[in-house]
Amino acid sequence: MSRPPLPIGTWGSISTKVIKTDKNGKPVKHQAQTKFCDHDGHVRQVSAVGTSKTGAETALKQKLQDRARTNQSGALTAMHKINHLLDQWEGRFEGLVADGRRSPTSLDTYRRALKNHVRPALGELRIGEATTPRIGTVLTKIKTTAGAATAKTCRAIVSGAMKLAVRYGAISVNPVREVDTIEAAPKNPPRALTGEEVTLLRKSLAADERAVEADLPDLVAFMLGTGVRIGESLAVLWSQIDLEAGTVEITHTIARIKGEGLIRKATKSKAGERLLHLPNWTLAVLRSRHAAGIRLDDPVFADTRGGYRDPSNTRRALRTALSPVGSTARRDLGLSLRALRSETGMTRKQVADHLNWPQTRVELMETGRIKVDHQLVTTLVATYGIDLDHLHGLRAQVQDAIRPAESDKLAWIRSHALRKTTATALDQAGHTARQIADQLGQAKVSITQDIYMGRQAANPAAAQALEHAFDDLDLP
């Protein structure tokens, strides 16, 4: 039986021979050679030399790998490493970003997933070794260790790369196609705020010095009145506000790009570019800010230096403002606990290690950002050699701190809850899903319906229709 032909881009067995010796007959130069099937289908002899047999073989293998990568058609083979495929896929995506067809924030997200998950798990495999079961196992592990959202991102990357491999002829079928869909119920399904919660939220922010300093009351009012994303809110310039017509033009969003910093970029899709009419209470907020003096090219919600605000920092400020620190007693208790630790000379890490706690728990207790109870504080101060029952002042602080605060009702709120609240209010007012999607800047109505529109009671006229349909039934 004849030997099967070499696949394109691969080579046969490597042989070595001595091609030079010194005056004592000791080998000083070796040659390694093999046959390589080039990308035009011709099999050619390829060789390399080295001072030792191993050195010659290593040099030849490097030469063969470089030759396999270099070809006129840009084709891939099943023998290429997946890392090489991912390099090509990433380069193509970078081109789409440069052309404005993909978002630079998506590229950042994909790069993190590539570095942390996809390349470590699959990068050193050959393209032909990336079978459906193997990829499925990898994605399942990523879902377990990093979560469903990360696993979905990784699945999209691998699927896109394998499509490229199919297009270039390395494989005939995308192995990701048959991998199970990654599904997971959200840990905290988004819900809309009630009218009472909206009132409490605005009052709570207005009364919180740190929230006012972070310019959150007006920003939250703007987001509730428009339904825009937090990045879109921070990208609005005064030139895009028409106080007479009562409108705002949404065209950009703020994003932080690695290596570039904060940028003002076009919205996620064409649907994101929209002209929105503002409710009177939102207009009142903007008129008040406008009266304080503005420049048309300034952001409406600027940072302390008049530049663009970081969306991540703004979300963090909102989380801090809404975290359970509603009572002064919690903050006072935190200061007391911090002072006790300082007296002992211990660091937070030392305390956390001693109690086998996460370090953040100690930090949250000392900043008053966690609900505490008598047992939790007793355990902590025991580390400092203190019996809580013997410190009447501290015990009284604990009793005050464990009482529920009104603002505890707001601790669950995140920026997307404001967006859902706007959508739900419009839904309850009888607006169509298409109208609500246009307000939110979403191209797909299905996303608006599934995520942002709250479930209401089924058609109330259904009962009446069924009653008329079956009211003459002669039941036994």
N, C-alpha and C positions, 0 to 999 in steps of 0.2 A: 504494500500500500504506500502510495507516495505521501510525502510529508505535506501537511496543510500549509497553504501560503500564509505569509506574515500579514496581519492586519495593518492597514496604513497607520503610520506613526509609531510602530513598534519595532522591536529588534529581536534577534535570535540570541543564542548562547554566545558568551564572550570567551575568547581564547587569548592567551598571552604567550609571549616569547621574549627571550633575551636578544637584544639587538646590539649591545655593546658591553665589553668587559674591560677591566683595567689590566695592567701588565702582569698581575698575579692571577688573572683568569676569573676575578670576582665580578659578577654582574653589576653594572652601574647604570644601565638603561634598559627598560622593558617597554614592550609595545603590546597594547591590548587592542583587539579588533573584533568586529562582529558585522553582521549584515543588517541593514536598516531599510525598512520599506518607506520610501519617501511619499509625500502627499500627491505626487503624480502617478503613484502606483509602481514605480520602478524600485527594485531592490538594489542598494548600493553598499559597497564596503566602507565602513567608517572605522577609523583608528585613532588612538591617542597614546602618548608616551609618558613615562614617569620613571623616577629613580628606583622604584620598587614595583613588584608585581601589583601590590594593593594600590599604590599610587597611580599606576597606569590604568587599572580598572576604574578607580574613582574618577579620574579625569575623563575617561571614555563615557561613563554613565552620565556625567554632567553635560558632556557634549551632546549625547543622545537626547537628554531631556530638553536641552535648549533647542535642538533641531526639531523635536516633536512639537514644541510650542510655536516655532517659526514656520509659517506656511503662507502661501499667497492668497488662499481663499478664506482664511480666518476660521477654518473648520476645526472642530474638536474631535477627539476620539474617545472611545470608552476607556482608554488607558490613561487619559489625563487625570490629574488629581482634581478633586472637587474644589480645592482652594483656587486652582487656576480658573475653573469655571466661575467661581464666585467673584474673582477679580474682574472677569469680563462682564458679568452681570452688574456689578457695582459701577464699573466704568460707563456702561450704557445708561444706568439710572442717573449718574452724574450729568450725562449729556442731556437727559430729559429735564433735569433741574435747571441747567444752564439755558435751555430753550424756553423755560417758563411753563413746561407741561407737567411738572411735578413740584411738590413743595420741598424746600430745603429742610424743613423740620421732619418730613418723612425720611429724608436721607439720613439725618442724624439718628432717628429712631432705628432705622435698618442697620446702620453702622454699629450701634451699640449691641443689637441682637446678633449681628455677625461676629463681633469680637468676643462677646461673652458666652454665646450658646452654639451658634451654627458651626463656626470654624472649629472650635474645640471638639465637637461631637462628630463632624462629618468631613472636615477639611482634608485629612490625609487619606481618605478612601479614594479609590478610582471611581470615575463616573459610572462605569459598568457595575460597580459593587453596590451602588445606591439603590437597593431593592425596596419595594413597598414595605415589607415587614421591618426592614432595618430602619427606614425613615420613620415608620409608625412608632417603633420602640423609642427612638430618640425624642420625638415630639411628645410622647407620653411622659417621658422622664422630665422634659422641660416644663410641661404643665404641672407636674407634681412639685418640682423644686422652685419654679419661678412664677407659676400661675398661668391661667388660661389665656389671658391677654397676651403675654409674652409668647406663649406657644403658638397662638394664631399669627403673630407677627413672623415668627420663625417659619411657620408653614408657608406663608405667603412668599417669603424670600426663597426658600428651597424650591417651591413650585415654579416661581419665575425663572430661577436658574436652570431648572430641569427643562422648562420649555425652550430655553435657549439651547440646551444640549440637543434636544430633538430637532430644532431648526437647523443646527449645524451638523447633524448627522451622527452624533456620538451615540445616541440611543434612539430607539424607534417609538417608545411610548413613555410619557411622563409618569414616573413611578409614584408621584405624590397624588395623582388623580384618584387612586383607589384608597388613599389613607383616610381613616374615619375623620369626619368633621369634628372640630374641637368645640365642645359645648360646655358651658358652665353657667349656672344661675348667678346673677350678680349678688355679691355679699350684702350690699346695701342698695336695693332697688331705689332709683330716684323717685321722690314724691314731691308734689307741689305744696307750697305753704298755704295755709288757710288765711282768710282775711285778718283774723286775730293775730296770727303769727307774723304777718307782714307788719302790722302796727307795732307789735312788740319788738320786732327786729329793728325797725327804724328808730324807735325810742331808745332801745338799748345801745345802738351804735352812737346815737347823738349824745348819750350820757357818758360814754366811755372816752376818756381823754386820749388813750392810745389809738382808738379807732378814728377819732377826729383828726389826730395828728397824721394818721395814715391816709386821710381823705377818703375814708370808706363810706360815710353816710351818703354823700352825693353820688359816688360811684354806684352804690347799690341801688339808689333811686333811679339812676339812668338805666341800669341793667334791667330792673323790673319794668320800667316804662317802655323798653324796646325789645327785650328778649335777645339782645346780641351777646356774643361770646365775650369773655373777659378781655381777650387779646384785641378784639375788634373795638371794644370800648376805649382801650388805652391808645388806639391808633387814630381816633377821631380828632381832627384839627378844628379849630374855631372857624376856619373858612368853610367847613362842611356843615355848619349849623346855621339855619335860617330861622331866627327867632320870630320874624314877622309871619312867615308861612307856617311855622311850627313843624319844621322837618329837619332831619339829619341824614346825611349821605354816608353810607357805609361802603368803603372801597378797599380798606386795608386791615391788616392785623399786625400785632407786635409779636415777634418770636425771637428767642435767643438761639443763635447758631454757633456751634463750636468753631472757634477760630475767627469768628466775625463779630461776636457780641450781639447786642440788640439790633434788630433790623425791622423796618416797617415794610412789609411785603404785601403783595396782592392777596385777596381773600382766597380761601380754600378752593373755591370754584366760582364760575360765572354767576351762579345763583347767589353767592355771597355778596355780590355788588347790588345794593338796593337803596331805595329812598324810602325812609320811614317817617310817618307822622307821629308826633309826640303828644302824649296826654298833657293836660294843663299842669298837673303837679310836677311832671318832669321838666316842663318848660320853665316853671317857677324856679326850680333849682338852677337851671342853666342861666336864667336872667340874673339871678343873684350873683353867680360867679362872673358873668359878663360885666356886671356893674363894677366889680372890683378892679377891672382893667385887664385887657387881653391883647395879644398880638395874633393876627389871623393865621400865622404859620406855626403857632404853638399848639401842643396837644391840649385838649380840654382837661384831661386828668394827667397832669405832668408830675414828674418827681420833684424833689426839693430844689433842684437846680434848673428846672424848666424843661428837662428832656423827657424822653420816653421812660415809662415805668416798666419794670420787669414783671410779666404776668405771674411767674412763679413766686416772686416775692410778694406780690399783691395777694395771691391766693393764701400764702402763709400768714399774711397779716390778717386776712379775713378769718382763717381758722383760729388764730390766736384770739381774736376779738370774740369769737363765738364759742371758744372752749369754756369749760365749766369754771370760770373765775368770777362768776357773777356777784359773789359776795365779797366785800372787803375782808371779811373774816378769814377767807381762804388765803388771800394774799398775806395777811398779817401772820397767819400760822406758818406759811411758807418761810417768811423772813425769820421767824423764831427758830424754825428747824435748821435753817441755814446757819444761824448764829451758833447754835449748839454744836453743829458739826465743825465749824471753824475753831471753836474752843478746843476741840479734841485734836485738831491738826490733821484730820483725815480728809482725803479727797473723795469725791463722789464715786470714783471707780473703786476705791478701797472699801467704801461702805457697801457698794453693790456686790463686790466679790465676797465680802464677809456674809452677806445675807443671801447670796446666790440669786440676786435680782438683776434684771436688766438695768443698766446705768440710767436709762431715760426715766425710770420710775422715781429714782431719787431726785432727778432734776425737776420732774413735773410736780413732785410734792413741795419742793423748795420754791417753786415759782407760783404755787397755788393753782396749777392747771390740771389738777386731778381731784376727783371726789375721794375723800378720805373717810376712814372710820376709826373708832377707838383702837381696834386691834392693830391696824396698819401703823398708826403712829406709835403705839406701844412697842411694836417690834422694832421700828426704826430707832427710837431713842434708847432702847435697851443696848444698842450697839455702842452708844456713847456712855454706857454705865449709868443710865438715868432710869428711875422708876416713875412712869407717868403719873401714877396715883399720888406721888409725893410732891409733885409740882402743880399746885392748885391753879396758878395763873395759866400755865400751858394747857392743863386739862380743860379749863374754861374756854380757851381758844379753840380746842378741838370740838367741844360741844357746839360752839357757834358755827364752826366750819362745816360740820356735817349736816346742818339744816339745809333743806332744798332752797335753791335760789330761783327766782323767776326766769332768769336768763338761761337756766339749764335746759329749758324747752327748746333753745335755739342751737344747742351743741351739735346737732346732726346736720346742720345746713352747710352745704358747699356751694360754690359758684354756679354749678349746673342746676341746682335746685331753683335758683332765681329764673333761669331760662325755662325750666319746666313750669314754673308758676305762671309766667307770662303766657305760655302756650295753653295751659289749662284754663286760664281766665278767658282767653279768646275762644276756646272750645265751648265753654259754658255760655258764652255770649252768642253762640250760633254760627261762628265763622267756620268755613269749610277747611278740610285738611290742607288743600292747596293754598288757601290764603294764609294759614298758619305757617306752612312750610316757607312761603315767600317772606313772611315776617322774620322767621328764624334764619333765613338764608340757606335753606337746604334744598338740594336738587331733587332728592327722592322723598316723595310724600310718605312712602312706607316707613321710613325712619322716623318721621315726625309722628306718625300714628302709633308706632310700636313703642317709642321711647318717651316722647314729650307730651303726648295727649293722654290725660288721665282717663281711666275707664269710668264711664258713667253708667247709670241704670239703663237697661235695655229699653227699646222703644216702648214708651208708656201706652201707645195706642194699640199695642199687640194684644193686651188683655181684653180690651173692648172688642177688637175684631174677632178674637176667638170666642168671646161670649155670644156674639151674634151668630157665629158660624155653627155653634153646637147647642144653642139654648133650647132646641126642640128635641134633644135626645131623650128617649124614653128609657131612663136607667132603671134596672130592677131594684 
